[in-house]
Amino acid sequence: MAAKQNSRRKVLITGVTGNLGLVLEERLGEDYDLVTQGRHPANEHQEKTMHKVDLDDYDEVLGMMEGVDTVVHLAGAASPDSEWDAVLTANIVGLRHVLEAARESGVRRVVFASSNHAMGMYDRHEEWPVYPHHLPRPDSLYGVSKAFGEVLGRFYHDEFGLDFIALRIGWMSGDPMAADEDILHAMWLSEDDCEHVIRRAIEAEVTFGLYYAISDNPNRRWDLTNTMLDLGYRPQDSWTDRTTEQEEVVEGGAEVRDNWPAGS
């Protein structure tokens, strides 16, 4: 009798040592065969299992792709205050290596951790609501690198047929009250909702799209319609459920400081 084939998807998570990566590594392993990448292990488990690979080395990136179905690409410079050299190497060259290695290895899908900062000038100038079809309008060099990543992913989808799902992630934190800015409360993404939207990005039938990924916050200014329709995402959490505070309703949205996103 033939052995039963393993139907579990093999998922490569890059940047697994960051906050988002740690959450996903802990939660996705029950349903997916995980391969992980990072540079500096965050715990003993990662010390034993993680690929210590620099994404600017193409051959090392290619070596992680064997048998991979989906890449969840989180790695890169993560701060809006990042300088050009950092985003060029980590966010632009590194992403190109991931996409090219995925194409060469026959990977089905790349889920790209984009950012609200790809559209952040709309927020700085309080020009809401923001929809996925709006033109990119980065608020920082970090945001520029994320907008570039979305365009590069579109090229790989159109030219080579690689599935590419970009999630414009808001602000993921276990505690939405760790910051006191209304805009951060508005774009908060809970750990549970983060897990859910990543799972839907891996499994959904749609093969390309740009999607906001935030929780069900009453003061949000970013449209989730296509995230809900295309991916089947249903946010369950709201920052107001984690505090006794309530939203102060401001018509048109509360003001954003003029130097947004510096220091965020």
SVG drawing of the C-alpha trace seen along z (x, -y; Angstrom):
<svg xmlns="http://www.w3.org/2000/svg" viewBox="-18 -70 44 72">
<polyline fill="none" stroke="black" stroke-width="0.4" points="0.0,0.0 1.4,-3.4 2.5,-5.7 0.1,-8.7 1.5,-11.8 2.1,-14.8 -0.4,-17.4 0.8,-20.1 2.2,-23.2 5.8,-24.0 6.1,-27.6 9.3,-29.6 9.1,-32.6 11.9,-35.1 12.7,-37.6 11.4,-35.1 13.3,-36.8 11.1,-39.9 7.9,-40.4 5.7,-39.3 7.9,-36.4 7.9,-35.1 4.1,-35.1 3.8,-33.3 6.4,-30.7 4.6,-29.8 1.2,-29.7 1.6,-28.3 3.7,-25.2 0.7,-23.1 -0.7,-23.4 2.3,-24.0 5.8,-22.6 7.9,-25.6 11.3,-26.7 12.6,-29.8 15.3,-32.4 17.0,-35.1 20.4,-36.3 20.4,-36.4 18.3,-33.7 15.9,-35.0 15.6,-31.8 17.0,-28.3 14.6,-26.8 15.7,-29.2 19.3,-28.5 18.7,-24.9 16.3,-25.3 16.6,-28.6 18.6,-29.2 21.1,-31.9 21.1,-33.4 21.8,-36.9 19.2,-37.8 21.8,-39.8 23.5,-36.4 21.4,-35.0 22.9,-31.5 22.0,-31.2 18.5,-32.4 18.0,-29.9 19.3,-27.1 16.3,-27.6 13.6,-27.3 13.6,-23.5 10.1,-22.2 8.7,-25.5 5.0,-26.2 4.7,-29.7 7.2,-32.3 6.0,-34.7 8.5,-37.5 8.9,-39.5 12.6,-40.2 14.2,-43.6 14.8,-46.9 11.6,-47.5 11.8,-51.1 10.3,-54.1 13.5,-55.9 15.7,-53.5 18.4,-55.2 18.9,-54.5 21.7,-52.0 19.7,-49.9 16.5,-49.8 18.5,-49.3 20.3,-46.1 17.6,-44.6 14.3,-45.7 15.1,-46.0 18.0,-43.7 16.8,-41.2 13.3,-41.1 14.5,-40.8 16.6,-37.8 13.6,-36.2 11.3,-36.7 13.9,-35.5 14.8,-32.4 11.1,-31.7 10.6,-31.9 13.6,-29.7 12.5,-27.1 8.9,-26.9 7.4,-28.4 3.7,-29.0 3.2,-32.1 5.0,-35.0 3.1,-36.8 4.9,-40.1 4.8,-42.1 4.3,-45.6 3.4,-48.5 1.0,-51.3 4.0,-53.5 3.8,-52.8 0.8,-55.1 1.8,-57.2 1.7,-60.7 -2.1,-60.3 -2.0,-59.9 0.4,-62.8 -1.8,-65.1 -5.0,-63.6 -6.3,-62.8 -8.7,-59.9 -10.1,-57.4 -7.3,-55.5 -8.1,-52.8 -5.9,-50.0 -6.2,-51.4 -4.8,-54.8 -1.4,-55.7 1.5,-54.8 2.6,-57.8 5.4,-56.8 6.2,-58.8 9.8,-57.7 12.6,-55.8 11.3,-52.7 7.9,-53.4 9.5,-53.9 11.1,-50.4 7.8,-48.9 6.1,-50.6 9.0,-49.4 8.4,-45.9 4.8,-46.0 5.7,-47.0 8.4,-44.4 6.0,-41.7 3.5,-42.8 6.2,-42.4 7.0,-38.9 3.3,-38.0 2.7,-39.5 5.9,-38.3 6.3,-34.9 3.0,-33.9 4.2,-34.0 1.4,-34.5 2.0,-37.7 -0.1,-39.0 1.0,-42.2 -0.3,-43.0 -0.1,-46.6 0.3,-45.9 -0.7,-48.5 0.8,-48.4 1.0,-44.9 1.3,-44.9 0.0,-42.8 -1.0,-46.0 -2.7,-48.8 -2.3,-51.1 1.5,-50.9 1.2,-54.1 -0.9,-57.1 -1.4,-58.3 -4.8,-58.0 -3.4,-57.0 -1.6,-54.0 -4.8,-52.9 -6.6,-53.3 -4.1,-51.1 -3.6,-48.5 -3.4,-44.9 -3.8,-42.3 -1.8,-39.2 -4.8,-37.0 -6.0,-39.1 -2.4,-39.1 -2.3,-35.3 -5.7,-35.1 -4.8,-37.5 -1.5,-35.7 -3.3,-32.4 -5.9,-33.8 -3.1,-35.3 -1.5,-31.8 -4.7,-30.0 -6.9,-32.3 -7.6,-31.6 -6.7,-35.1 -3.3,-35.2 -2.4,-38.9 -3.4,-41.8 -2.6,-44.7 -4.5,-44.5 -4.6,-46.5 -4.2,-44.4 -5.5,-46.0 -8.0,-45.1 -11.6,-46.1 -10.8,-49.5 -13.7,-52.0 -11.5,-54.9 -9.7,-53.3 -9.2,-55.3 -8.0,-52.5 -10.4,-50.3 -10.5,-46.6 -13.2,-45.7 -10.9,-43.8 -9.1,-42.1 -12.4,-40.8 -13.8,-39.9 -10.7,-38.5 -8.9,-36.9 -11.9,-36.1 -10.3,-38.0 -12.7,-38.8 -11.0,-40.9 -12.2,-40.1 -10.4,-42.5 -10.6,-46.3 -8.3,-48.4 -11.3,-49.6 -11.9,-46.1 -8.5,-46.2 -9.0,-49.3 -11.6,-51.3 -11.0,-54.2 -13.3,-55.0 -12.7,-56.5 -13.1,-60.3 -15.1,-60.7 -13.5,-63.4 -15.3,-64.0 -12.8,-63.4 -10.3,-61.7 -8.1,-63.0 -5.1,-65.2 -1.7,-63.6 1.5,-65.3 3.3,-67.1 6.5,-64.9 4.6,-61.6 6.0,-58.8 9.2,-60.0 9.8,-58.1 6.8,-55.8"/>
</svg>
